[in-house]
Amino acid sequence: MRYPVFGDVVLKTEDITLGVEVIAKRLNERFTEAVVITVVPGGMLFTADVVRALRFDVAMDYISCPHTPGERHNASPIVFHDNVGIRGRDVILMDDAIESGGTMKRLVAHLQAFAPRSLSIATLFVKPGRVAIPAEQFYAYEMTSDDLLVGYGLPWEHKYRNIPYVSRLRR
């Protein structure tokens, strides 16, 4: 199916599958157990794909901080209930992508207040214009531009998260 807002495909379904395998392999080499915290709703697809490939004990939780794609200054409230307890534990924060990095930097600072043993980030890809984030990062792809992207968790106007590939947004 063709979508009128989609431009060039940036990551095909096969690229996403390979990226998930790369991230899972790196995490399997690094951890023996961890709490995976999904950034919802964007990170749900990536998290589901990655955790099925993890070979260590995983507890799962979620965190939310809604924002508009392309927005560089997200001031939305962070919602996190620490349902499984992260104090003294290895934590992996999972999202579909790090775009500007502003929201991810806020989420990392918020979670650090809960005193985890370690805090890492796992994403499918990162963009070049992102800010520095003080956490170990695992990602499969580094984009060459800061174009707005849609699909595989990335929305446009609250739609298209379920598209199984990543495409440039044509506006």
NUKE-429449 format. One line per field, with one value per residue: residue number from 0; residue in one letter; x, y, z of N, C-alpha, C in turn. Coordinates in steps of 0.1 Angstrom, whole numbers, plus 5000, padded with zeros to 4 digits. Example, Ala and Ser with C-alpha at 12.3 -4.5 7.8 and 13.67 -1.06 7.14 Angstrom:
residues 2
pos: 0:1
code: a:s
n_X: 5132:5128
n_Y: 4943:4978
n_Z: 5078:5071
ca_X: 5123:5137
ca_Y: 4955:4989
ca_Z: 5078:5071
c_X: 5132:5129
c_Y: 4967:5000
c_Z: 5078:5079
This chain:
residues 171
pos: 0:1:2:3:4:5:6:7:8:9:10:11:12:13:14:15:16:17:18:19:20:21:22:23:24:25:26:27:28:29:30:31:32:33:34:35:36:37:38:39:40:41:42:43:44:45:46:47:48:49:50:51:52:53:54:55:56:57:58:59:60:61:62:63:64:65:66:67:68:69:70:71:72:73:74:75:76:77:78:79:80:81:82:83:84:85:86:87:88:89:90:91:92:93:94:95:96:97:98:99:100:101:102:103:104:105:106:107:108:109:110:111:112:113:114:115:116:117:118:119:120:121:122:123:124:125:126:127:128:129:130:131:132:133:134:135:136:137:138:139:140:141:142:143:144:145:146:147:148:149:150:151:152:153:154:155:156:157:158:159:160:161:162:163:164:165:166:167:168:169:170
code: m:r:y:p:v:f:g:d:v:v:l:k:t:e:d:i:t:l:g:v:e:v:i:a:k:r:l:n:e:r:f:t:e:a:v:v:i:t:v:v:p:g:g:m:l:f:t:a:d:v:v:r:a:l:r:f:d:v:a:m:d:y:i:s:c:p:h:t:p:g:e:r:h:n:a:s:p:i:v:f:h:d:n:v:g:i:r:g:r:d:v:i:l:m:d:d:a:i:e:s:g:g:t:m:k:r:l:v:a:h:l:q:a:f:a:p:r:s:l:s:i:a:t:l:f:v:k:p:g:r:v:a:i:p:a:e:q:f:y:a:y:e:m:t:s:d:d:l:l:v:g:y:g:l:p:w:e:h:k:y:r:n:i:p:y:v:s:r:l:r:r
n_X: 5008:5005:5014:5003:5018:5043:5077:5109:5119:5137:5146:5142:5120:5135:5160:5153:5148:5174:5187:5175:5184:5212:5212:5201:5221:5243:5233:5229:5255:5264:5247:5234:5211:5183:5163:5140:5129:5104:5099:5069:5044:5060:5083:5073:5070:5097:5108:5093:5102:5130:5132:5123:5144:5163:5185:5187:5175:5147:5130:5101:5090:5075:5077:5066:5065:5051:5055:5058:5066:5097:5098:5119:5121:5108:5085:5068:5051:5068:5059:5062:5061:5078:5073:5085:5107:5138:5161:5195:5197:5205:5195:5178:5168:5144:5137:5122:5138:5165:5160:5161:5171:5166:5143:5150:5173:5161:5145:5165:5178:5156:5152:5177:5174:5163:5182:5195:5218:5231:5225:5214:5208:5188:5182:5167:5178:5198:5199:5219:5219:5215:5215:5240:5239:5240:5246:5252:5250:5232:5228:5216:5218:5230:5216:5219:5209:5187:5160:5125:5109:5089:5069:5073:5069:5074:5054:5031:5010:4997:4994:5004:5023:5024:5034:5056:5082:5106:5102:5109:5093:5070:5059
n_Y: 4988:5023:5053:5087:5106:5096:5095:5086:5053:5046:5027:4995:4967:4944:4956:4966:4942:4931:4952:4949:4924:4929:4947:4931:4911:4926:4935:4910:4902:4919:4920:4901:4901:4924:4954:4963:4992:5006:5033:5046:5057:5050:5033:5007:4987:4982:4974:4951:4934:4933:4922:4896:4884:4884:4868:4867:4872:4893:4920:4941:4974:5007:5040:5073:5103:5123:5138:5160:5149:5160:5181:5201:5209:5195:5197:5182:5164:5138:5104:5079:5051:5033:5005:4979:4983:4998:5005:5000:4982:4970:4989:4991:5014:5016:5027:5037:5054:5078:5111:5143:5141:5154:5147:5121:5126:5140:5119:5100:5115:5117:5090:5084:5094:5074:5058:5035:5007:5007:5025:5022:5029:5017:5017:5017:5034:5064:5100:5125:5151:5150:5157:5154:5126:5113:5084:5049:5038:5018:5012:5005:5018:5049:5077:5098:5123:5148:5144:5143:5113:5084:5056:5022:5026:5054:5082:5101:5128:5112:5088:5059:5045:5017:5009:4988:4996:5022:5055:5085:5116:5131:5163
n_Z: 5000:4993:5007:5010:5024:5026:5017:5003:5012:5040:5059:5052:5058:5061:5069:5094:5108:5107:5122:5147:5154:5156:5178:5198:5200:5209:5234:5246:5249:5268:5292:5320:5333:5334:5337:5314:5301:5284:5262:5258:5234:5212:5214:5216:5195:5187:5211:5217:5196:5201:5228:5226:5215:5234:5257:5284:5318:5321:5333:5329:5322:5318:5304:5299:5278:5262:5229:5201:5169:5155:5172:5192:5218:5242:5267:5280:5307:5325:5328:5350:5369:5383:5385:5388:5403:5401:5415:5421:5400:5367:5339:5309:5286:5262:5229:5198:5183:5185:5181:5181:5206:5229:5245:5252:5268:5289:5300:5308:5328:5346:5353:5365:5390:5404:5411:5396:5390:5366:5335:5304:5269:5242:5209:5176:5157:5154:5150:5133:5144:5171:5207:5232:5253:5286:5288:5282:5249:5226:5193:5160:5136:5122:5111:5082:5079:5094:5087:5089:5099:5094:5105:5118:5146:5147:5145:5124:5128:5148:5135:5115:5129:5128:5104:5087:5080:5077:5066:5048:5056:5036:5031
ca_X: 5000:5013:5008:5006:5028:5056:5087:5118:5121:5150:5149:5132:5116:5147:5170:5148:5151:5188:5190:5170:5194:5224:5210:5199:5234:5251:5228:5231:5269:5267:5239:5230:5197:5181:5150:5138:5119:5099:5093:5056:5041:5070:5092:5066:5074:5111:5110:5088:5111:5143:5132:5121:5157:5173:5188:5189:5163:5142:5118:5097:5083:5073:5078:5060:5068:5046:5060:5054:5078:5104:5099:5132:5120:5097:5083:5057:5054:5072:5051:5070:5057:5087:5065:5093:5118:5150:5172:5205:5196:5208:5183:5179:5157:5143:5128:5124:5149:5169:5160:5169:5178:5162:5134:5158:5181:5152:5142:5177:5179:5145:5155:5189:5170:5158:5195:5198:5232:5235:5214:5217:5197:5188:5173:5170:5187:5200:5200:5231:5218:5211:5223:5248:5231:5250:5243:5257:5240:5233:5219:5220:5220:5231:5211:5228:5202:5177:5147:5114:5107:5076:5068:5080:5068:5074:5041:5028:4996:4992:4991:5014:5033:5024:5040:5067:5094:5108:5102:5110:5080:5068:5048
ca_Y: 5000:5035:5064:5100:5114:5089:5097:5075:5043:5048:5014:4984:4957:4936:4964:4967:4929:4930:4961:4943:4913:4935:4953:4920:4905:4935:4934:4897:4901:4929:4919:4888:4904:4938:4959:4970:5002:5010:5046:5044:5045:5048:5022:4994:4977:4979:4967:4937:4927:4930:4914:4882:4879:4885:4855:4869:4875:4906:4926:4951:4986:5017:5054:5081:5117:5126:5150:5161:5146:5171:5191:5200:5213:5188:5200:5173:5157:5124:5095:5067:5046:5024:4993:4968:4987:4998:5009:4990:4972:4974:4993:4994:5023:5013:5035:5034:5062:5091:5121:5154:5136:5162:5139:5110:5132:5142:5106:5095:5123:5113:5076:5084:5098:5062:5051:5022:5004:5013:5029:5022:5032:5009:5022:5012:5043:5078:5110:5132:5164:5148:5162:5143:5119:5107:5070:5040:5037:5007:5014:4997:5027:5063:5084:5108:5136:5149:5144:5137:5099:5078:5041:5014:5033:5068:5086:5115:5131:5101:5076:5053:5038:5003:5006:4979:5001:5036:5063:5100:5122:5141:5172
ca_Z: 5000:4992:5016:5004:5031:5026:5007:5002:5023:5046:5064:5048:5069:5063:5076:5107:5113:5110:5133:5159:5157:5160:5191:5208:5202:5218:5248:5252:5253:5279:5304:5324:5336:5333:5336:5302:5302:5271:5260:5251:5226:5201:5215:5218:5184:5188:5224:5215:5187:5208:5240:5222:5211:5245:5263:5298:5326:5318:5339:5320:5327:5308:5307:5288:5278:5248:5222:5186:5160:5150:5182:5198:5232:5248:5281:5286:5320:5324:5336:5353:5382:5389:5389:5392:5411:5394:5424:5421:5389:5353:5332:5295:5282:5248:5221:5183:5177:5191:5170:5186:5219:5241:5253:5258:5278:5301:5305:5315:5341:5355:5358:5373:5403:5410:5415:5390:5390:5353:5327:5290:5259:5230:5198:5162:5150:5159:5140:5135:5151:5185:5218:5240:5264:5295:5290:5272:5238:5217:5182:5148:5124:5123:5099:5076:5079:5104:5081:5097:5095:5099:5104:5128:5159:5145:5139:5119:5132:5156:5126:5108:5138:5125:5091:5090:5075:5080:5054:5050:5056:5025:5035
c_X: 5009:5006:5012:5016:5042:5065:5096:5118:5135:5155:5138:5130:5128:5158:5166:5151:5165:5193:5186:5180:5207:5223:5209:5213:5242:5246:5230:5246:5272:5259:5236:5215:5196:5166:5149:5127:5116:5094:5080:5050:5051:5079:5086:5070:5088:5114:5105:5097:5124:5142:5129:5134:5168:5173:5192:5176:5160:5130:5114:5089:5081:5075:5072:5064:5064:5052:5056:5067:5084:5106:5112:5132:5108:5096:5072:5061:5058:5064:5059:5066:5066:5080:5073:5105:5132:5163:5182:5205:5201:5195:5186:5166:5156:5133:5131:5136:5153:5169:5168:5177:5173:5153:5141:5167:5173:5148:5153:5179:5169:5148:5167:5185:5165:5170:5197:5214:5238:5223:5219:5205:5199:5177:5177:5180:5188:5201:5213:5230:5214:5220:5230:5239:5240:5246:5249:5246:5243:5223:5225:5224:5221:5227:5221:5222:5192:5163:5137:5111:5094:5076:5076:5081:5068:5061:5042:5013:4990:4989:5004:5025:5034:5029:5053:5081:5095:5110:5104:5095:5080:5056:5045
c_Y: 5012:5045:5077:5108:5108:5093:5084:5066:5044:5035:5004:4975:4948:4943:4965:4953:4927:4939:4955:4932:4918:4940:4941:4913:4913:4934:4921:4895:4910:4926:4904:4889:4919:4942:4967:4979:5008:5024:5044:5057:5041:5036:5008:4983:4972:4970:4952:4929:4923:4920:4899:4876:4879:4872:4857:4873:4890:4909:4938:4962:4995:5031:5062:5096:5122:5139:5149:5158:5159:5182:5190:5204:5207:5191:5192:5167:5143:5116:5082:5063:5037:5011:4981:4971:4987:5002:4997:4980:4978:4977:4996:5002:5021:5022:5032:5041:5073:5101:5133:5150:5143:5154:5128:5115:5135:5129:5099:5102:5119:5099:5075:5087:5085:5053:5037:5020:5009:5016:5031:5025:5022:5014:5016:5021:5057:5087:5119:5144:5162:5154:5151:5139:5111:5092:5061:5038:5025:5011:5008:5007:5041:5070:5095:5122:5136:5150:5138:5123:5094:5063:5035:5021:5048:5073:5099:5117:5119:5089:5071:5046:5023:5000:4999:4983:5016:5044:5078:5105:5132:5150:5182
c_Z: 5000:5001:5011:5011:5032:5015:5006:5014:5027:5052:5060:5060:5072:5071:5091:5114:5116:5121:5146:5163:5162:5175:5201:5210:5211:5232:5254:5256:5266:5292:5307:5330:5336:5334:5323:5304:5288:5271:5252:5245:5216:5202:5216:5207:5185:5200:5222:5207:5194:5219:5237:5218:5222:5252:5278:5305:5324:5326:5330:5327:5316:5313:5296:5290:5264:5242:5207:5178:5155:5161:5190:5213:5239:5263:5287:5299:5317:5333:5338:5368:5390:5394:5393:5401:5404:5402:5424:5410:5376:5346:5318:5290:5267:5241:5206:5178:5187:5180:5175:5199:5231:5250:5260:5269:5291:5308:5313:5328:5351:5361:5367:5388:5411:5414:5409:5391:5377:5345:5312:5281:5247:5221:5185:5155:5157:5148:5143:5144:5166:5195:5225:5251:5273:5298:5279:5262:5229:5205:5170:5137:5129:5110:5094:5076:5091:5099:5090:5091:5101:5097:5115:5142:5158:5138:5131:5121:5139:5147:5121:5116:5134:5112:5094:5084:5079:5067:5058:5049:5045:5030:5025
